[in-house]
Amino acid sequence: MKKYSPQQLALRNGQDRDEIWIAYQGIIYDVTNSRLWKNGTHYEHWSGQDLTDELKDAPHTDKVFETLRVIGELN
């Protein structure tokens, strides 16, 4: 699986490039086509970063990541 640095992930925030990516537990997911991540934000969460620590405050479980396309690993 391809590895990406936190800096590379940060560029996929919906502002700097067209791609919108997020990371969770070391895996990077593509949320570009998700209506929930329009413009790179989802409620108070920002794309282009690791959201592992933020999931504990979410109203859903990590099962939501099962439906997303995996891009690679966070290096």
PDB file of N, CA, C and O in Angstrom, chain B, residues numbered from 101:
ATOM      1  N   MET B 101       0.847  -1.171   0.000  1.00  0.00           N
ATOM      2  CA  MET B 101       0.000   0.000   0.000  1.00  0.00           C
ATOM      3  C   MET B 101       0.897   1.241   0.000  1.00  0.00           C
ATOM      4  O   MET B 101       1.899   1.289   0.714  1.00  0.00           O
ATOM      5  N   LYS B 102       0.537   2.222  -0.790  1.00  0.00           N
ATOM      6  CA  LYS B 102       1.338   3.441  -0.881  1.00  0.00           C
ATOM      7  C   LYS B 102       1.278   4.215   0.437  1.00  0.00           C
ATOM      8  O   LYS B 102       0.245   4.257   1.105  1.00  0.00           O
ATOM      9  N   LYS B 103       2.410   4.824   0.792  1.00  0.00           N
ATOM     10  CA  LYS B 103       2.491   5.599   2.039  1.00  0.00           C
ATOM     11  C   LYS B 103       2.541   7.091   1.715  1.00  0.00           C
ATOM     12  O   LYS B 103       3.163   7.515   0.741  1.00  0.00           O
ATOM     13  N   TYR B 104       1.868   7.872   2.561  1.00  0.00           N
ATOM     14  CA  TYR B 104       1.821   9.317   2.413  1.00  0.00           C
ATOM     15  C   TYR B 104       2.211   9.969   3.732  1.00  0.00           C
ATOM     16  O   TYR B 104       1.883   9.468   4.807  1.00  0.00           O
ATOM     17  N   SER B 105       2.901  11.069   3.638  1.00  0.00           N
ATOM     18  CA  SER B 105       3.293  11.816   4.838  1.00  0.00           C
ATOM     19  C   SER B 105       2.116  12.659   5.324  1.00  0.00           C
ATOM     20  O   SER B 105       1.170  12.886   4.570  1.00  0.00           O
ATOM     21  N   PRO B 106       2.161  13.121   6.565  1.00  0.00           N
ATOM     22  CA  PRO B 106       1.115  14.035   7.050  1.00  0.00           C
ATOM     23  C   PRO B 106       1.027  15.304   6.183  1.00  0.00           C
ATOM     24  O   PRO B 106      -0.055  15.869   6.020  1.00  0.00           O
ATOM     25  N   GLN B 107       2.146  15.740   5.640  1.00  0.00           N
ATOM     26  CA  GLN B 107       2.143  16.925   4.778  1.00  0.00           C
ATOM     27  C   GLN B 107       1.410  16.654   3.466  1.00  0.00           C
ATOM     28  O   GLN B 107       0.693  17.521   2.965  1.00  0.00           O
ATOM     29  N   GLN B 108       1.587  15.461   2.913  1.00  0.00           N
ATOM     30  CA  GLN B 108       0.871  15.093   1.693  1.00  0.00           C
ATOM     31  C   GLN B 108      -0.632  14.968   1.964  1.00  0.00           C
ATOM     32  O   GLN B 108      -1.452  15.387   1.147  1.00  0.00           O
ATOM     33  N   LEU B 109      -0.978  14.398   3.096  1.00  0.00           N
ATOM     34  CA  LEU B 109      -2.382  14.293   3.493  1.00  0.00           C
ATOM     35  C   LEU B 109      -2.991  15.681   3.640  1.00  0.00           C
ATOM     36  O   LEU B 109      -4.117  15.917   3.202  1.00  0.00           O
ATOM     37  N   ALA B 110      -2.257  16.590   4.251  1.00  0.00           N
ATOM     38  CA  ALA B 110      -2.760  17.948   4.504  1.00  0.00           C
ATOM     39  C   ALA B 110      -3.128  18.681   3.219  1.00  0.00           C
ATOM     40  O   ALA B 110      -4.003  19.546   3.237  1.00  0.00           O
ATOM     41  N   LEU B 111      -2.481  18.354   2.110  1.00  0.00           N
ATOM     42  CA  LEU B 111      -2.795  19.005   0.833  1.00  0.00           C
ATOM     43  C   LEU B 111      -4.125  18.537   0.251  1.00  0.00           C
ATOM     44  O   LEU B 111      -4.679  19.193  -0.632  1.00  0.00           O
ATOM     45  N   ARG B 112      -4.636  17.421   0.732  1.00  0.00           N
ATOM     46  CA  ARG B 112      -5.915  16.880   0.231  1.00  0.00           C
ATOM     47  C   ARG B 112      -7.043  17.327   1.155  1.00  0.00           C
ATOM     48  O   ARG B 112      -7.750  16.503   1.735  1.00  0.00           O
ATOM     49  N   ASN B 113      -7.200  18.628   1.283  1.00  0.00           N
ATOM     50  CA  ASN B 113      -8.166  19.203   2.213  1.00  0.00           C
ATOM     51  C   ASN B 113      -9.363  19.847   1.526  1.00  0.00           C
ATOM     52  O   ASN B 113     -10.187  20.491   2.174  1.00  0.00           O
ATOM     53  N   GLY B 114      -9.455  19.669   0.209  1.00  0.00           N
ATOM     54  CA  GLY B 114     -10.565  20.254  -0.535  1.00  0.00           C
ATOM     55  C   GLY B 114     -10.330  21.706  -0.915  1.00  0.00           C
ATOM     56  O   GLY B 114     -11.153  22.303  -1.609  1.00  0.00           O
ATOM     57  N   GLN B 115      -9.243  22.270  -0.481  1.00  0.00           N
ATOM     58  CA  GLN B 115      -8.917  23.656  -0.797  1.00  0.00           C
ATOM     59  C   GLN B 115      -7.693  23.732  -1.710  1.00  0.00           C
ATOM     60  O   GLN B 115      -7.721  24.416  -2.733  1.00  0.00           O
ATOM     61  N   ASP B 116      -6.625  23.035  -1.343  1.00  0.00           N
ATOM     62  CA  ASP B 116      -5.381  23.080  -2.099  1.00  0.00           C
ATOM     63  C   ASP B 116      -5.428  22.219  -3.353  1.00  0.00           C
ATOM     64  O   ASP B 116      -4.792  22.544  -4.356  1.00  0.00           O
ATOM     65  N   ARG B 117      -6.162  21.147  -3.301  1.00  0.00           N
ATOM     66  CA  ARG B 117      -6.345  20.229  -4.435  1.00  0.00           C
ATOM     67  C   ARG B 117      -7.791  19.768  -4.440  1.00  0.00           C
ATOM     68  O   ARG B 117      -8.537  19.993  -3.487  1.00  0.00           O
ATOM     69  N   ASP B 118      -8.176  19.114  -5.539  1.00  0.00           N
ATOM     70  CA  ASP B 118      -9.558  18.643  -5.643  1.00  0.00           C
ATOM     71  C   ASP B 118      -9.860  17.465  -4.732  1.00  0.00           C
ATOM     72  O   ASP B 118     -11.005  17.269  -4.325  1.00  0.00           O
ATOM     73  N   GLU B 119      -8.827  16.672  -4.407  1.00  0.00           N
ATOM     74  CA  GLU B 119      -9.058  15.497  -3.569  1.00  0.00           C
ATOM     75  C   GLU B 119      -9.336  15.905  -2.123  1.00  0.00           C
ATOM     76  O   GLU B 119      -8.786  16.879  -1.609  1.00  0.00           O
ATOM     77  N   ILE B 120     -10.210  15.123  -1.488  1.00  0.00           N
ATOM     78  CA  ILE B 120     -10.499  15.321  -0.073  1.00  0.00           C
ATOM     79  C   ILE B 120     -10.249  13.987   0.617  1.00  0.00           C
ATOM     80  O   ILE B 120     -10.973  13.014   0.408  1.00  0.00           O
ATOM     81  N   TRP B 121      -9.198  13.963   1.451  1.00  0.00           N
ATOM     82  CA  TRP B 121      -8.793  12.750   2.151  1.00  0.00           C
ATOM     83  C   TRP B 121      -8.820  12.979   3.651  1.00  0.00           C
ATOM     84  O   TRP B 121      -8.643  14.095   4.139  1.00  0.00           O
ATOM     85  N   ILE B 122      -9.048  11.890   4.361  1.00  0.00           N
ATOM     86  CA  ILE B 122      -8.943  11.885   5.818  1.00  0.00           C
ATOM     87  C   ILE B 122      -8.189  10.618   6.217  1.00  0.00           C
ATOM     88  O   ILE B 122      -8.114   9.668   5.438  1.00  0.00           O
ATOM     89  N   ALA B 123      -7.641  10.602   7.409  1.00  0.00           N
ATOM     90  CA  ALA B 123      -6.968   9.401   7.901  1.00  0.00           C
ATOM     91  C   ALA B 123      -7.620   8.971   9.207  1.00  0.00           C
ATOM     92  O   ALA B 123      -8.116   9.785   9.986  1.00  0.00           O
ATOM     93  N   TYR B 124      -7.598   7.659   9.412  1.00  0.00           N
ATOM     94  CA  TYR B 124      -8.097   7.077  10.652  1.00  0.00           C
ATOM     95  C   TYR B 124      -7.277   5.827  10.940  1.00  0.00           C
ATOM     96  O   TYR B 124      -7.184   4.933  10.099  1.00  0.00           O
ATOM     97  N   GLN B 125      -6.692   5.765  12.107  1.00  0.00           N
ATOM     98  CA  GLN B 125      -5.864   4.643  12.553  1.00  0.00           C
ATOM     99  C   GLN B 125      -4.816   4.249  11.512  1.00  0.00           C
ATOM    100  O   GLN B 125      -4.610   3.067  11.239  1.00  0.00           O
ATOM    101  N   GLY B 126      -4.162   5.254  10.938  1.00  0.00           N
ATOM    102  CA  GLY B 126      -3.057   5.016  10.020  1.00  0.00           C
ATOM    103  C   GLY B 126      -3.436   4.743   8.582  1.00  0.00           C
ATOM    104  O   GLY B 126      -2.557   4.568   7.738  1.00  0.00           O
ATOM    105  N   ILE B 127      -4.723   4.700   8.281  1.00  0.00           N
ATOM    106  CA  ILE B 127      -5.199   4.456   6.917  1.00  0.00           C
ATOM    107  C   ILE B 127      -5.806   5.749   6.374  1.00  0.00           C
ATOM    108  O   ILE B 127      -6.539   6.449   7.074  1.00  0.00           O
ATOM    109  N   ILE B 128      -5.490   6.052   5.120  1.00  0.00           N
ATOM    110  CA  ILE B 128      -6.020   7.256   4.472  1.00  0.00           C
ATOM    111  C   ILE B 128      -7.191   6.866   3.586  1.00  0.00           C
ATOM    112  O   ILE B 128      -7.114   5.918   2.805  1.00  0.00           O
ATOM    113  N   TYR B 129      -8.280   7.619   3.724  1.00  0.00           N
ATOM    114  CA  TYR B 129      -9.519   7.359   2.977  1.00  0.00           C
ATOM    115  C   TYR B 129      -9.872   8.550   2.099  1.00  0.00           C
ATOM    116  O   TYR B 129      -9.595   9.700   2.437  1.00  0.00           O
ATOM    117  N   ASP B 130     -10.493   8.243   0.960  1.00  0.00           N
ATOM    118  CA  ASP B 130     -10.947   9.273   0.025  1.00  0.00           C
ATOM    119  C   ASP B 130     -12.415   9.595   0.328  1.00  0.00           C
ATOM    120  O   ASP B 130     -13.275   8.718   0.248  1.00  0.00           O
ATOM    121  N   VAL B 131     -12.694  10.849   0.673  1.00  0.00           N
ATOM    122  CA  VAL B 131     -14.072  11.287   0.923  1.00  0.00           C
ATOM    123  C   VAL B 131     -14.484  12.367  -0.079  1.00  0.00           C
ATOM    124  O   VAL B 131     -15.433  13.114   0.161  1.00  0.00           O
ATOM    125  N   THR B 132     -13.765  12.447  -1.201  1.00  0.00           N
ATOM    126  CA  THR B 132     -14.003  13.471  -2.216  1.00  0.00           C
ATOM    127  C   THR B 132     -15.457  13.515  -2.661  1.00  0.00           C
ATOM    128  O   THR B 132     -16.030  14.598  -2.787  1.00  0.00           O
ATOM    129  N   ASN B 133     -16.055  12.374  -2.897  1.00  0.00           N
ATOM    130  CA  ASN B 133     -17.423  12.327  -3.422  1.00  0.00           C
ATOM    131  C   ASN B 133     -18.502  12.231  -2.352  1.00  0.00           C
ATOM    132  O   ASN B 133     -19.681  12.085  -2.677  1.00  0.00           O
ATOM    133  N   SER B 134     -18.125  12.309  -1.106  1.00  0.00           N
ATOM    134  CA  SER B 134     -19.101  12.237  -0.024  1.00  0.00           C
ATOM    135  C   SER B 134     -19.792  13.583   0.163  1.00  0.00           C
ATOM    136  O   SER B 134     -19.134  14.613   0.310  1.00  0.00           O
ATOM    137  N   ARG B 135     -21.105  13.568   0.156  1.00  0.00           N
ATOM    138  CA  ARG B 135     -21.852  14.814   0.384  1.00  0.00           C
ATOM    139  C   ARG B 135     -21.626  15.334   1.803  1.00  0.00           C
ATOM    140  O   ARG B 135     -21.852  16.513   2.079  1.00  0.00           O
ATOM    141  N   LEU B 136     -21.181  14.459   2.696  1.00  0.00           N
ATOM    142  CA  LEU B 136     -20.933  14.855   4.083  1.00  0.00           C
ATOM    143  C   LEU B 136     -19.623  15.617   4.256  1.00  0.00           C
ATOM    144  O   LEU B 136     -19.407  16.245   5.292  1.00  0.00           O
ATOM    145  N   TRP B 137     -18.751  15.568   3.254  1.00  0.00           N
ATOM    146  CA  TRP B 137     -17.450  16.238   3.331  1.00  0.00           C
ATOM    147  C   TRP B 137     -17.335  17.346   2.289  1.00  0.00           C
ATOM    148  O   TRP B 137     -16.232  17.663   1.846  1.00  0.00           O
ATOM    149  N   LYS B 138     -18.434  17.922   1.904  1.00  0.00           N
ATOM    150  CA  LYS B 138     -18.427  18.993   0.903  1.00  0.00           C
ATOM    151  C   LYS B 138     -17.516  20.131   1.378  1.00  0.00           C
ATOM    152  O   LYS B 138     -17.589  20.557   2.530  1.00  0.00           O
ATOM    153  N   ASN B 139     -16.676  20.604   0.492  1.00  0.00           N
ATOM    154  CA  ASN B 139     -15.713  21.682   0.770  1.00  0.00           C
ATOM    155  C   ASN B 139     -14.651  21.299   1.808  1.00  0.00           C
ATOM    156  O   ASN B 139     -13.948  22.171   2.319  1.00  0.00           O
ATOM    157  N   GLY B 140     -14.529  20.019   2.117  1.00  0.00           N
ATOM    158  CA  GLY B 140     -13.458  19.572   3.003  1.00  0.00           C
ATOM    159  C   GLY B 140     -13.764  19.625   4.482  1.00  0.00           C
ATOM    160  O   GLY B 140     -12.868  19.416   5.301  1.00  0.00           O
ATOM    161  N   THR B 141     -15.002  19.897   4.848  1.00  0.00           N
ATOM    162  CA  THR B 141     -15.360  19.899   6.267  1.00  0.00           C
ATOM    163  C   THR B 141     -16.571  18.996   6.507  1.00  0.00           C
ATOM    164  O   THR B 141     -17.406  18.789   5.627  1.00  0.00           O
ATOM    165  N   HIS B 142     -16.632  18.474   7.714  1.00  0.00           N
ATOM    166  CA  HIS B 142     -17.746  17.629   8.147  1.00  0.00           C
ATOM    167  C   HIS B 142     -18.039  18.007   9.594  1.00  0.00           C
ATOM    168  O   HIS B 142     -17.332  17.593  10.512  1.00  0.00           O
ATOM    169  N   TYR B 143     -19.073  18.782   9.779  1.00  0.00           N
ATOM    170  CA  TYR B 143     -19.378  19.378  11.078  1.00  0.00           C
ATOM    171  C   TYR B 143     -18.143  20.150  11.548  1.00  0.00           C
ATOM    172  O   TYR B 143     -17.702  21.051  10.834  1.00  0.00           O
ATOM    173  N   GLU B 144     -17.577  19.850  12.686  1.00  0.00           N
ATOM    174  CA  GLU B 144     -16.408  20.603  13.161  1.00  0.00           C
ATOM    175  C   GLU B 144     -15.087  19.934  12.774  1.00  0.00           C
ATOM    176  O   GLU B 144     -14.036  20.321  13.283  1.00  0.00           O
ATOM    177  N   HIS B 145     -15.120  18.952  11.897  1.00  0.00           N
ATOM    178  CA  HIS B 145     -13.922  18.223  11.489  1.00  0.00           C
ATOM    179  C   HIS B 145     -13.416  18.733  10.140  1.00  0.00           C
ATOM    180  O   HIS B 145     -14.196  19.078   9.252  1.00  0.00           O
ATOM    181  N   TRP B 146     -12.100  18.769  10.014  1.00  0.00           N
ATOM    182  CA  TRP B 146     -11.447  19.235   8.784  1.00  0.00           C
ATOM    183  C   TRP B 146     -10.759  18.069   8.104  1.00  0.00           C
ATOM    184  O   TRP B 146     -10.158  17.222   8.765  1.00  0.00           O
ATOM    185  N   SER B 147     -10.847  18.026   6.794  1.00  0.00           N
ATOM    186  CA  SER B 147     -10.148  16.989   6.038  1.00  0.00           C
ATOM    187  C   SER B 147      -8.662  17.321   5.950  1.00  0.00           C
ATOM    188  O   SER B 147      -8.218  18.386   6.378  1.00  0.00           O
ATOM    189  N   GLY B 148      -7.910  16.384   5.387  1.00  0.00           N
ATOM    190  CA  GLY B 148      -6.478  16.584   5.261  1.00  0.00           C
ATOM    191  C   GLY B 148      -5.714  16.288   6.533  1.00  0.00           C
ATOM    192  O   GLY B 148      -4.563  16.699   6.682  1.00  0.00           O
ATOM    193  N   GLN B 149      -6.351  15.572   7.456  1.00  0.00           N
ATOM    194  CA  GLN B 149      -5.680  15.263   8.713  1.00  0.00           C
ATOM    195  C   GLN B 149      -6.133  13.918   9.269  1.00  0.00           C
ATOM    196  O   GLN B 149      -7.081  13.307   8.776  1.00  0.00           O
ATOM    197  N   ASP B 150      -5.437  13.479  10.300  1.00  0.00           N
ATOM    198  CA  ASP B 150      -5.756  12.233  10.992  1.00  0.00           C
ATOM    199  C   ASP B 150      -6.869  12.508  11.999  1.00  0.00           C
ATOM    200  O   ASP B 150      -6.712  13.337  12.895  1.00  0.00           O
ATOM    201  N   LEU B 151      -7.982  11.816  11.851  1.00  0.00           N
ATOM    202  CA  LEU B 151      -9.146  12.035  12.712  1.00  0.00           C
ATOM    203  C   LEU B 151      -9.304  10.957  13.783  1.00  0.00           C
ATOM    204  O   LEU B 151     -10.358  10.864  14.413  1.00  0.00           O
ATOM    205  N   THR B 152      -8.285  10.156  13.992  1.00  0.00           N
ATOM    206  CA  THR B 152      -8.367   9.058  14.962  1.00  0.00           C
ATOM    207  C   THR B 152      -8.813   9.536  16.337  1.00  0.00           C
ATOM    208  O   THR B 152      -9.734   8.963  16.919  1.00  0.00           O
ATOM    209  N   ASP B 153      -8.187  10.559  16.858  1.00  0.00           N
ATOM    210  CA  ASP B 153      -8.524  11.046  18.200  1.00  0.00           C
ATOM    211  C   ASP B 153      -9.893  11.706  18.264  1.00  0.00           C
ATOM    212  O   ASP B 153     -10.501  11.772  19.332  1.00  0.00           O
ATOM    213  N   GLU B 154     -10.381  12.195  17.130  1.00  0.00           N
ATOM    214  CA  GLU B 154     -11.661  12.896  17.119  1.00  0.00           C
ATOM    215  C   GLU B 154     -12.865  11.963  17.050  1.00  0.00           C
ATOM    216  O   GLU B 154     -13.982  12.384  17.348  1.00  0.00           O
ATOM    217  N   LEU B 155     -12.662  10.707  16.664  1.00  0.00           N
ATOM    218  CA  LEU B 155     -13.796   9.798  16.494  1.00  0.00           C
ATOM    219  C   LEU B 155     -14.536   9.539  17.803  1.00  0.00           C
ATOM    220  O   LEU B 155     -15.738   9.275  17.789  1.00  0.00           O
ATOM    221  N   LYS B 156     -13.846   9.609  18.915  1.00  0.00           N
ATOM    222  CA  LYS B 156     -14.517   9.333  20.196  1.00  0.00           C
ATOM    223  C   LYS B 156     -15.655  10.314  20.467  1.00  0.00           C
ATOM    224  O   LYS B 156     -16.558  10.006  21.245  1.00  0.00           O
ATOM    225  N   ASP B 157     -15.626  11.491  19.835  1.00  0.00           N
ATOM    226  CA  ASP B 157     -16.674  12.495  20.010  1.00  0.00           C
ATOM    227  C   ASP B 157     -17.765  12.414  18.946  1.00  0.00           C
ATOM    228  O   ASP B 157     -18.752  13.147  19.011  1.00  0.00           O
ATOM    229  N   ALA B 158     -17.592  11.529  17.973  1.00  0.00           N
ATOM    230  CA  ALA B 158     -18.552  11.426  16.865  1.00  0.00           C
ATOM    231  C   ALA B 158     -19.791  10.624  17.286  1.00  0.00           C
ATOM    232  O   ALA B 158     -19.716   9.769  18.169  1.00  0.00           O
ATOM    233  N   PRO B 159     -20.925  10.908  16.647  1.00  0.00           N
ATOM    234  CA  PRO B 159     -22.151  10.172  16.974  1.00  0.00           C
ATOM    235  C   PRO B 159     -22.237   8.822  16.264  1.00  0.00           C
ATOM    236  O   PRO B 159     -23.268   8.154  16.335  1.00  0.00           O
ATOM    237  N   HIS B 160     -21.164   8.413  15.579  1.00  0.00           N
ATOM    238  CA  HIS B 160     -21.141   7.141  14.861  1.00  0.00           C
ATOM    239  C   HIS B 160     -19.888   6.355  15.256  1.00  0.00           C
ATOM    240  O   HIS B 160     -19.004   6.879  15.933  1.00  0.00           O
ATOM    241  N   THR B 161     -19.827   5.120  14.834  1.00  0.00           N
ATOM    242  CA  THR B 161     -18.673   4.272  15.122  1.00  0.00           C
ATOM    243  C   THR B 161     -17.704   4.292  13.938  1.00  0.00           C
ATOM    244  O   THR B 161     -17.942   4.959  12.931  1.00  0.00           O
ATOM    245  N   ASP B 162     -16.630   3.562  14.082  1.00  0.00           N
ATOM    246  CA  ASP B 162     -15.658   3.497  12.998  1.00  0.00           C
ATOM    247  C   ASP B 162     -16.140   2.660  11.816  1.00  0.00           C
ATOM    248  O   ASP B 162     -15.420   2.531  10.826  1.00  0.00           O
ATOM    249  N   LYS B 163     -17.318   2.099  11.897  1.00  0.00           N
ATOM    250  CA  LYS B 163     -17.889   1.325  10.791  1.00  0.00           C
ATOM    251  C   LYS B 163     -18.079   2.191   9.542  1.00  0.00           C
ATOM    252  O   LYS B 163     -18.123   1.660   8.432  1.00  0.00           O
ATOM    253  N   VAL B 164     -18.192   3.512   9.702  1.00  0.00           N
ATOM    254  CA  VAL B 164     -18.376   4.402   8.550  1.00  0.00           C
ATOM    255  C   VAL B 164     -17.191   4.321   7.590  1.00  0.00           C
ATOM    256  O   VAL B 164     -17.348   4.597   6.400  1.00  0.00           O
ATOM    257  N   PHE B 165     -16.024   3.952   8.077  1.00  0.00           N
ATOM    258  CA  PHE B 165     -14.844   3.877   7.219  1.00  0.00           C
ATOM    259  C   PHE B 165     -14.889   2.668   6.286  1.00  0.00           C
ATOM    260  O   PHE B 165     -14.165   2.636   5.291  1.00  0.00           O
ATOM    261  N   GLU B 166     -15.722   1.680   6.586  1.00  0.00           N
ATOM    262  CA  GLU B 166     -15.828   0.490   5.745  1.00  0.00           C
ATOM    263  C   GLU B 166     -16.379   0.802   4.362  1.00  0.00           C
ATOM    264  O   GLU B 166     -16.148   0.045   3.419  1.00  0.00           O
ATOM    265  N   THR B 167     -17.098   1.898   4.232  1.00  0.00           N
ATOM    266  CA  THR B 167     -17.709   2.245   2.944  1.00  0.00           C
ATOM    267  C   THR B 167     -16.828   3.176   2.105  1.00  0.00           C
ATOM    268  O   THR B 167     -17.186   3.509   0.975  1.00  0.00           O
ATOM    269  N   LEU B 168     -15.690   3.594   2.641  1.00  0.00           N
ATOM    270  CA  LEU B 168     -14.831   4.552   1.953  1.00  0.00           C
ATOM    271  C   LEU B 168     -13.685   3.860   1.221  1.00  0.00           C
ATOM    272  O   LEU B 168     -13.214   2.799   1.632  1.00  0.00           O
ATOM    273  N   ARG B 169     -13.248   4.479   0.133  1.00  0.00           N
ATOM    274  CA  ARG B 169     -12.132   3.950  -0.649  1.00  0.00           C
ATOM    275  C   ARG B 169     -10.818   4.247   0.063  1.00  0.00           C
ATOM    276  O   ARG B 169     -10.555   5.384   0.455  1.00  0.00           O
ATOM    277  N   VAL B 170     -10.000   3.218   0.224  1.00  0.00           N
ATOM    278  CA  VAL B 170      -8.695   3.356   0.853  1.00  0.00           C
ATOM    279  C   VAL B 170      -7.702   3.885  -0.182  1.00  0.00           C
ATOM    280  O   VAL B 170      -7.615   3.379  -1.301  1.00  0.00           O
ATOM    281  N   ILE B 171      -6.955   4.916   0.220  1.00  0.00           N
ATOM    282  CA  ILE B 171      -5.939   5.535  -0.633  1.00  0.00           C
ATOM    283  C   ILE B 171      -4.560   4.966  -0.326  1.00  0.00           C
ATOM    284  O   ILE B 171      -3.800   4.654  -1.243  1.00  0.00           O
ATOM    285  N   GLY B 172      -4.234   4.830   0.950  1.00  0.00           N
ATOM    286  CA  GLY B 172      -2.922   4.346   1.346  1.00  0.00           C
ATOM    287  C   GLY B 172      -2.755   4.414   2.851  1.00  0.00           C
ATOM    288  O   GLY B 172      -3.731   4.442   3.601  1.00  0.00           O
ATOM    289  N   GLU B 173      -1.503   4.439   3.280  1.00  0.00           N
ATOM    290  CA  GLU B 173      -1.179   4.482   4.694  1.00  0.00           C
ATOM    291  C   GLU B 173      -0.552   5.820   5.047  1.00  0.00           C
ATOM    292  O   GLU B 173       0.155   6.425   4.242  1.00  0.00           O
ATOM    293  N   LEU B 174      -0.821   6.265   6.253  1.00  0.00           N
ATOM    294  CA  LEU B 174      -0.202   7.478   6.766  1.00  0.00           C
ATOM    295  C   LEU B 174       1.166   7.104   7.305  1.00  0.00           C
ATOM    296  O   LEU B 174       1.291   6.252   8.184  1.00  0.00           O
ATOM    297  N   ASN B 175       2.171   7.740   6.776  1.00  0.00           N
ATOM    298  CA  ASN B 175       3.551   7.413   7.137  1.00  0.00           C
ATOM    299  C   ASN B 175       3.989   8.179   8.375  1.00  0.00           C
ATOM    300  O   ASN B 175       5.125   8.028   8.825  1.00  0.00           O
TER     301      ASN B 175
END
